[in-house]
Amino acid sequence: MTDMKYGSEPGGGSFKTMWDMYFPLNPLWDVLIVVLALAGFAGSIARKRQLGIWMGVYILILMVGVKVAQGGLPVIGLLWNPRILPFIYLLRYMLAAIGVYEIAAYLIRVVALERGKENVASTPRTAVGTSILWVMTVFCLVVIGVRYQALPFGKLTSNGTTTSYSWGPLDFPASRAFSDGWARWNFEGYEGKASYGEYHDVVQKMDALGKDPEHGCGRALWENNSDLNKYGTTMALMLLPFWTDGCIGSMEGLYFEAAGTTPYHFITAAALSKQSSNPVRELRYDNNDATKGVAYMKSLGIRYYMAYTSEAIQKADAESELAKVGVSGPWHLYELASTTLVEPLAIQPVVVNERSGDRRERWLEIGSSYFQHADEWSALPVADGPESWQRIDVKTDPDRKIGEEGEPGRLVDIVIPESTIAPTAVEPTKVSNIKMGTESLSFSVDKVGTPILIKVSYFPNWQVSGAKAVYRAAPNMMVVVPTEKNVRLSYEPSKLDRSSYLLTLIGIGIVVMMFRRRLRYGTAMPPSESEGSSVDEVDTDNL
């Protein structure tokens, strides 16, 4: 996984205190909602209503989680703590709705008792409960209508200094919700955008390059630029594999946190972009440096580069290893013919001894140091390997250290070999018949025993046949040592994956059994009139 180095909240973002995180509304609304939620929780406990009890307990657990997750969570690991907040808010609103019902039911009982009625039901009749539901529904619709300024006869008014939204005698601040704009923008689709023709043409051009035997399929990296939002999203080109039936791969299609290769993609994108977004914090980006960018493309096995701005095009034209293979609208397309997905190594890799601290951070230091300063390493560093491979220690370069972990402005440490690397040449071999699948890769070698670098993101789920093991190599690739001339790697479920699938199936089976048991024995049916209850007197808690 990748640590995106998100800053926890409260901090310099939207929230200044924990109180602001838990109670983000106007104080009057916060007090009202919390009081209603407490009433709903208390009523659920009194009536042994499991759903309401679960909501209240889960809210408390999540509130603790927001605090605890500031530094990550045990087992789960990295988690940006504001991501928990929507669940707290939603559950609190739902519990408040139960509170409205409980308060209404209580008032109805009080009024009935004052009128001298005896044997008042503990819950209101179904008709009364339905009326409460209608009132709450209308209230919610009015609130939504105000937020989206969509109420009938509503209008915007201004007194010269402030603008408000008026609905009859009521005035509200004119702060309009914008999620409808997001939905409209998204559901217009790619074809609904004014720049669809431009997007369509560049995709078709890339598809044609992939089908052309003189060029062929391969990974593509495009210049990172916010102007691409005109296609519907800045991530529109992530669909290149979809539009080209998997022929043209998308480098930026990686899930940010879910791939250890993400930092190196964005380092490469920064080097080949006029102004990249650089979303992974604390990396040492080489902004707008095409020469380094081409070297990074080779390391990641990228075949095509798509330049957008005139500055990036000019720098790409100056790189001798980039051959221009097409133009589509503002896009200039280049091919790096010398790139490979599977590459035999000339020097035996060296195994870096594990260091103390966060394993993710320690490997990022090794990966980025080798990726950006390969000339300082005499051999490829790997996390593990055969006993015959040299073991080395690494240390932080104090002359290039910028900040300490957790400090603002800190950059990832550069590490250098502490032990002297003794380069060991290996017998050369040739790689052929490379076939890349969705979750597999196969190739052939003419000699066994030579380490082979595979430029595919490492993950423990990768299994190999025709070699002893898969070793993680810097920056986040794989190395295998073939024991047979035909080698195949496949991405397989782990023991944890299989256990999770099994538990899921067991859970589904239990739910089905419980549902069938409930219908079979009639526990979901209301009591009949002969049992002393009319339909109107049904306890709505049991429905």
SULJORA-V139592 format. One record per pair of residues at least 24 apart in sequence whose ideal C-beta (glycine too) atoms are under 7 Angstrom apart, sorted by the first residue. I is the first residue (numbers start at 1). J is the second residue. Records with the same first field share a line. If there is no record, write none. Layout:
I = J + J
//
This chain:
1 = 257 + 258 + 260 + 360
2 = 256 + 257 + 259 + 260 + 262 + 263 + 280
3 = 78 + 360 + 361
4 = 256 + 257 + 279 + 280 + 281
5 = 280 + 281 + 282
6 = 80
8 = 70 + 81
9 = 81 + 82
18 = 67
21 = 66 + 85
22 = 63
33 = 92 + 93 + 96
36 = 96 + 99 + 100
37 = 92 + 95 + 96 + 99
38 = 99
39 = 99 + 102 + 103
40 = 95 + 96 + 98 + 99 + 102
41 = 95
43 = 98 + 102
44 = 98
47 = 541
49 = 541
52 = 95 + 98
55 = 91 + 94 + 95
56 = 95
58 = 91
59 = 88 + 91 + 92
62 = 87 + 88
63 = 88
78 = 257
97 = 136
100 = 132 + 136
101 = 132
104 = 132
121 = 537
123 = 539 + 540 + 541
125 = 536 + 537
126 = 536 + 538 + 540
127 = 536
129 = 540
146 = 172
147 = 177
148 = 176 + 177 + 180
149 = 176
190 = 231 + 232 + 236
193 = 230 + 231 + 232
195 = 230 + 231
198 = 329
199 = 231 + 236
201 = 328 + 329
202 = 328 + 329 + 331
203 = 240 + 243
205 = 326 + 328 + 333
206 = 240 + 244 + 248
207 = 243 + 244 + 247 + 248
209 = 325 + 326 + 333
210 = 244 + 247 + 248
215 = 325 + 335
217 = 247 + 248
218 = 248 + 249 + 303 + 304
219 = 249 + 251 + 301 + 302 + 303
220 = 248 + 249 + 250 + 251 + 304 + 306
221 = 251 + 268 + 269 + 272 + 297 + 302 + 305
222 = 306 + 308
223 = 272 + 273 + 306 + 307 + 308 + 309 + 312
224 = 269 + 273 + 276 + 277
225 = 273 + 308 + 309
246 = 438
251 = 302
259 = 457
260 = 457 + 458 + 476
261 = 457 + 476
263 = 364 + 368
264 = 300 + 367 + 371 + 475 + 476
267 = 296 + 371 + 372
268 = 293 + 296 + 297 + 300
271 = 296
272 = 305 + 312
273 = 312
274 = 309 + 311 + 312
282 = 410 + 411 + 412
283 = 368 + 412
284 = 368 + 372 + 411 + 412
290 = 315 + 316 + 319
291 = 319
294 = 319 + 321 + 322 + 336
296 = 371
297 = 336 + 339
298 = 336 + 338 + 339
299 = 371
300 = 455
301 = 339 + 340 + 341 + 455
302 = 336 + 339
303 = 335 + 336 + 339
304 = 333 + 334 + 335
305 = 334 + 336
306 = 331 + 333
307 = 332 + 334
341 = 434 + 436 + 455
342 = 431 + 434 + 443 + 452 + 454
343 = 453
344 = 428 + 429 + 431 + 450 + 452
345 = 380 + 426 + 451 + 452 + 453
346 = 425 + 426 + 428
347 = 379 + 423 + 424 + 425 + 426
348 = 379 + 389 + 424 + 426 + 451
349 = 379 + 380 + 381 + 382 + 385 + 389 + 451 + 473 + 479
350 = 379 + 381 + 389 + 390 + 392 + 421
351 = 382 + 384 + 385 + 389 + 391
352 = 381 + 383 + 392 + 394
353 = 391 + 392 + 393
364 = 412
365 = 412 + 413 + 415
366 = 394 + 415 + 474
367 = 474 + 475 + 476
368 = 412 + 475
369 = 414 + 415
370 = 474 + 475
371 = 474 + 475
373 = 414
376 = 416
377 = 417
378 = 421 + 423
379 = 421 + 423
380 = 453 + 473 + 474
381 = 474
382 = 471 + 472 + 473 + 479
383 = 471 + 472
384 = 471 + 472
385 = 471
386 = 481
390 = 421 + 422
392 = 417 + 419 + 421
393 = 418 + 419
394 = 418
426 = 450 + 451
439 = 490 + 491
440 = 488 + 489 + 490
441 = 489
442 = 487 + 488
443 = 487
444 = 485 + 486
445 = 482 + 485 + 487
448 = 482 + 483 + 484 + 485
449 = 481
451 = 479 + 481
452 = 479 + 480 + 482
453 = 477 + 479
454 = 478 + 480 + 489
460 = 494
461 = 491 + 492 + 493 + 494
462 = 489 + 491
463 = 490 + 492
464 = 489
//
